[in-house]
Amino acid sequence: MNIAIVGTGYVGLVSGTCFADTGVNVTCVDVDAAKIERLQQGEIPIYEPGLDELVKKNVNAGRLKFTTDLAAILNEQDIVFSAVGTPPDEDGSADLKYVLQVARTIGQNLEKYIVVVTKSTVPVGTAKKVHDAISEELKKRGVDVPFDVASNPEFLKEGNAVKDFMSPDRVVVGVESEKAKKALSRLYKPFMMNNFRVIFMDIPSAEMTKYAANSMLATRISFMNDIANLCERVGADVNMVRAGIGSDTRIGRKFLYAGCGYGGSCFPKDVKALIKTADQNGYSMEVLKAVERVNERQKSILFDKLQKAFDGESLKGKTVAMWGLSFKPETDDMRESTALVMIDKLLDAGCNIRVYDPIAMNECKRRIGDKVTYCRDMYDAVLDADALLLLTEWKEFRLPTWGVIRKAMRNPLVIDGRNIFDIEEVEENGFEYHCIGK
């Protein structure tokens, strides 16, 4: 079976590589010639555990190839996935220009039946726009070539994407014909043989499922952050509350951790897009609007705690150490990360900032340049610091040597934005300790 994946970003590269590992012949396509050249040379443009080895394995096996020319390979394919970016527009809606460019390219070159699948996260109704764009180009050419459009949203977690793809909770597929269903059933047969659920549905429902899933998870995070902020005011412990409600099987334990706000490429963008879709259809998503407000407020909470710890005195000239820059562990992705909000606030307050992240240092430098001091390790970052802020719960931060840190810091203040430290241990080493929801 031959498939093409258009877009070699996070979703496209992981999906294409994992499909190749099941025995499918995959061609990954991207307009970025430099990126394709790097991939052809074995360089992976994103950080994702296990992906590097999997790409090399399948390239060497001849199942995974890379090109910039979709037109040249289009009519060799059985299925074409569109996994290009859908960045948020100024009004919060998803920008579909890249998705529709792919559709037009297909229409301009299609000569045989093919299934065109949207893999990108796209609003309800996008598949119809893709269908119309292809049909319009075929009509311009004066040809009648059969094709189907389908929706197959991804549910990959950065840092665990390869495992998520190969052992999915479920695979959601939206189709409008038996022929398309048959083609995608064949593609996903290896997963069905392992008893993973492939759920077929209509296309609008598949498109909505992706947004609904991410919005529900974002809602759980913002709800717990709201509860955590109230816990601080009434003397409760959010960790105890989480254990108490998470043991209820109707609620479950996942995504109930209080912290300093969610970020990344999906949750912020998808919540905004779903709110906008509702607005465009005459409906207001009041819960999601509150979710968004809570999250934006939460990204400033560490700065508020820092100001409070210094009793409102000026932070100008203070040195602040930051552990963690990426929006979550096991990725270098800083899109919508709390670290970017904190850096802006600390710089505005006149602070000197020393940062360390196991993976995201280069990404941070690419984004903000030399506005902060990049440190060689977590202990270097706290040298002469007046405060230590933990923003990302990387494993290597979980059991630091507090005695060494105490000697290195000018002022013993720790503000834990992910509640990963043991309060008794930190305080026994002479630190003032603040966290979320206690």
N, C-alpha and C positions, 0 to 999 in steps of 0.2 A: 504494500500500500504506500502511495506517495502523498505526502502532505507538505504544504508550505505554511510557514508562520511569518507573517509580515509584522515587523517590529521586534528588535532584539533588546528591548528593555527588560525589566525584571520579569514580567509575566511571559513575554515571548521567548526569552532565552531559556528559562526554567522549563516551560511547557514543551518547547521544541526538543530540548535535550532529553527530557523524561520520556516523551513519545518515542524518540529514537532508541532509547534503552529497552523499549518493549518490542523492538524489531521493525518499526516503521521507518521508511526512508523519508528524512526530513530535510527541507531546505529552509533556512532562516534568511529572511530578506530585510534589508534596512537601507534607507537612502543615505545614511551616514557612511561614506566610503572608508573613512579612517577607522571607524568602529569595526566594519566588516574585515578590513585588512588586519586589525589587531586580533580578531577572532580567528581568522585563517592562520595566524601565526601562533595560536594557542593562548593568547592573552584574554582574560576574562574582565569585562569592563565593570562588573558589579561584584560586591562581596556577598557570598552566600555559602555557608558551610556545605561541603560535599559537591558543589557544582563544578568546580575546576576539574576534579578528577573525572567526573561523569562526562563532561564535554570532550576531554582528551580521549577517553575510552571510545566514545561513539564516532568521533572524527576519524580515529585510527581504524575503526571497523567499517568506515565508508557509509555509515547511516546518517551522518550529520554533516551538512554542507552549508556554506554561507555565500550570499550574493547580494548585489545591489540592484539587480535587474529582474523585477517581478515578471515583466512581459515575456522575457526569454524562457522562463521555466513554467509559466502559468499553465499551459495546456498539457503538461506532463503530470499534473496533480489531480488527485481525486477530491481533496478537500483543501481549502485555503482558509486559514485562521487570520483574522485581523486583530492584532494585539498592539496596535499603536497607541500613543498617549491620548488621553482625553483631559487635558488640563482645565482647571476651572476658569471660566470667563470672568470678566469684571463683575458681573451680576451674580456670580456663584453657580451659574449653569455650566454643564459640561460642554467644552468646545469640541465639536465633532468634525472639524475641518480635515484632520488627518484620516479619520475613519472614512469620510466621504471621498477623499483623494484616492484611497485604496480601492474603494468601490468603482470609481470612475476608471481607474487604470485597468481593473478587471473587465469592465464593460467594453473598453477600447480594444482589448486583445483576446477576449474569450472566443474559443472556436469549438468547444465541446462541453458536455454537461459537467457541472462542478457544484459542490456544496460550499457556500461562502459562510463562514461562521464568525460572528463577533465574539471575541474573547475579552476585549477591553471592557471596562466598566462603563456602561452607556445607559442613558435614560430610556424609559419605556417609549417605544415608538421608533427607536433608532434602526432596528432591523428593516422596518418598512422604508425608511429613508435610504438605507443601503440598497434595498431591492429596487427602489425607484431610480436611484443614480445609475445602477448597472443597466436597467432597462432603457433608460434614456440614451446611454452611450451606444447600446446595441441598435436602437432605433436610428440614431444618427448614421450608423454604418449600414443600415438597411438589411440587417441580418436578424434571424430569429434563432437564438441559441438557448436551449433550456438550462435553467440553473435553479438552485434552491438557496434560500438564506436561512440560517439557524442562529441560535444564541447559546453560548456555552460559557457562562461567567466563571471566573476563577475564584477560588477560596484559599489562596496561599498566604501563609504567615511568613513574613520576612524573618530570616534566621532559622526557619524550619520548613522552607518551601519544597525542597526535594522530597522530604518525607511526606509532607502533606499531599504532594502530587501523586506519589507512588502508593500511598496508603490513605486515600481520602475518606473523610466522613461520609461524603456523598458527592456525586457528580450530577450537576443540574444541566439539562439539555432542553432547549426550546426548539421545536420543529413545527413545520406546517405541512409536511408531506411524508408519506410512508417511505419514499425513496431516500429522503434525507435521514429519516430515522434509521433505516437499514445501514446507510453508510457510516453514521456515527456509532451505531451499535457494534459494527465490525471494528471500528477504531478502538472502542472502549472494551472490547471483548476480554482482553487480558485482566482488566480490573473486575469485570463481572465474574470471571472464573475464580477470583479470590473473594467472592461474596461481598464486594463493595457495592454500595447502592448507586445505580444510575437511574436518576429520576427524570423521566420524559414529561414534558408539559408544553403548553402553548408558549409562543415566543414572548408576548408581553409579560406573562407570569415569570418566566425565566429572567427577563431583564429586571423586573421588580424584586425578585428574590435576592439578588446580589446587594442592592441598596438596602433592602429591609434587614438583611443579616448584619451588615456593617453598622447600620444605624441602631439596631438593637444592642450590639456590643458596646458601641459608644455611649448609649443610654445607661447601660449598667455601670460603666466607668464614672460617668458624671453623677449618677445617683449616689454611688458610694463616696465620691468626693464631697458631695453635699452633706451626706451623713457624717463624714469624717470632720468636716468643719463645725458641724453642730456638736459632735462628740467633744471637741475641745472646749466648747463653751459650757457644757453641762457636766463635765467630769467623767465622761464615758471613754472607753477604749475601742476604737474602730476595729482593731484586730479581733477583739472578743465578739463584737457585733457581727463581723464577717463570719466567724466560726459558727455563731448561733444561727444566722440566716442561711448560710451556705449548706448546712446539714439538712435543710429542708429540700427534699427531692424535687419539689416543684420549682425551686430556685436554682440549686446547684452551686458549686464553688467557683466556677470560672468567671474571670473578668469582674471580680468583686474586690480587687485590691485598690485601696486609696493611694493617691500619689499626687504628683505635681502636673497632671494634665496629659492627655493623649496627643499624639502627633502622627507623622508618617504620611505616606502617599495615599492612603485610602480613607480612613475615618473622617478627617476634616473635610476632604473634598466630597466624599459621598453624602455626608450629612447635608452639606450646603446644596448639593445637586438635587437631593430628594426634596428639600424645602422649596427649591426653585421650581421643580416639576409640579409640586402641589400648587404653588402660587399661580403657575401658568394655567392650571386647570381649575382655578377658582376655589381652592381649598387651602387652609392654613394649618401647617404641621406644628401645633403649639408645643407639643412635648419636645420635638427635635430643636425648635428654636431655643427652648430652655436648656437643652443638652449643650448646645453650642455656646450659650452665654456662660454656663457654669464652667465649661472647659477653658474658655478664654480667661475667665477670672482665676482659675486654678493655676494657670501658667505663671501668674505673678505672685503666688502665695509664698514662695521661698524668699522673694525679695521683701515682701511684707514682714516675714518672720525675721529677716536679717535686720531690717530697720528697727523692729521692736526689740531685738536683742541688744541693740546699741542705744536703747532708750531714746530713739528719735534724733540722736546726734548725727551730724553730717557724716556721710560715708566717704566723702572726698579724701583721696589719698589712702584709703584702706586697701589692703591686698586680699583678694578673695580667690580661693582655690576652688575649681570646679572639677569634679570627677564625673565624666560622662558627657558626651555631646550628641550622640545619635538618639533618635526618638525611642529606641528600645535596644536591648542587647542583641548581639549576633548579627548586626548590620551596620553599615556605615551611612545609612540613610538619615539625613538631617532635615528632611522636608517637614515643616510645621513643628519642629522639635521645640520643647520647652527651653532648651539650652540657648537657642537663638533669641528668644524673648528675654531670658535672663541676661545674656551678654549685652543686649541693647540697654536694659534698665541699669545695669551696673556701670556701663560706660557713661550713660547720662548722669549718673550720680558721682562720677569722677573716680571710680575704683580702678585699681590695677588688677587684671584678671590673669590667673595662671591656670591653664587647662590641661587635662589629660584624658584621653579616650584610647582604648586598645586598638580601635580600627578607624575611627572617624576623623583623625587629625588632619589628614590630607583634604578630606571633604570640607572640613571647617575652614581650612586655609583657602580653599578654592572659593568659598562663599564670602568670607569676610576679610581675607588677607591677614595682615599682621596687627590687627587691633588688639589681640590678646597674646600672651606668652605661651608658646607650646612647649610642654615639659616632657622629659624623657620617660618618666614613669609617675605613678601615683604619689610617691614620696617626694619626688622633686617638686611636684605641683604645690605641696603644702609648705614649702620653705618660706619662712617669715610671713605666713598668711595670718590674717586677722579672723578669717572664718573659712570653714570647709563646707561646700555645698555638694551633696550627692544628688545627681540628676538621672543617671541611668544605672540600672541594677546589674551591671556586669558581674560575673561570678568572681573575678579577681578582686573586686571591692568588698566582698562579703566578710572576710576575716582579716582585716588589716592589723598591723602591729601598732597598737595605740601608743605604746611607750615611745616608739620612734617618732610618731607623728606629733605627740605632745612636745617633745624636745625641739622639733623642727618649726612648730608654729609660734608666731608671736603672741597670739591670743587663742585660748582653747575653746573654740566655738564650733560645734558641728550641727549642721542643719540637714537632716536626712529626708530627701524628697520622695523616697520609695520605701521607707520603713523597713530597711534591711538590717539595721544594726541592733545589737542588744543594749538596751538603755542602761542596764546595771553595769555592764562591762565598760561602756563608754564613760559613764559618770565616775566609776571607780578609778579610772585613769586621769581624772581631774578635768574632764571636759564639761562644758555647758552643752546640753543636748536638746535639740528640738526635732520633732518629726511631724507627720500628718495624722491628725485624728486622735491624739492623746493629750 
